[in-house]
């Protein structure tokens, strides 16, 4: 009988120890152990071929943090192809400035990122999953955010009822 009590006590201590390993301040819904380990297609960048300068003694001085000549610069390439000034296209804020100004034309809250991060953390703390889901690292991300999902087909039907033409929208799968 004493051996059984020792085993039960050991299992209880192991469960409590495992529960203490979690971080209550920052719960993680997407567990790294359940994610697929495949290639990252976004880590592959097509670069231009390396060039040999005509005069090795006239090389420019190194510029740490500067732009590499062989790295892709799509905005400068577009400006060059359209006959514009590539330097103006690469100026800080030249690309996103117009978008940010248009999006914030009715005002913006400077602390929105901090507010959203705090609200998301509170939501994730309320939706950590059940005990066995936490113990066995079951992914509870979709369950926690499922009520926020948009049903694309009902939204498509709502727009069609409103008279908006949607000729390229795919039909509902069978």
Buried (B, 14 or more C-beta within 10 A) or exposed (E): EEEEEEEEEEEEEEEEEEEEEEEEEEBEBEBEEEEEEEEEEEEEEEEEEEEEEEEEEEEEEEEEEEEEEEEEBEBBEEBEEEEEEBEEBBEEEEEEEEEEEEEEEEEEEEEEEEEEEEEEEEBBEEBBBEEEBBEEEEBBBEBBBEEEEEEEEEEBBEEEEEEEEEEEBEEEEE
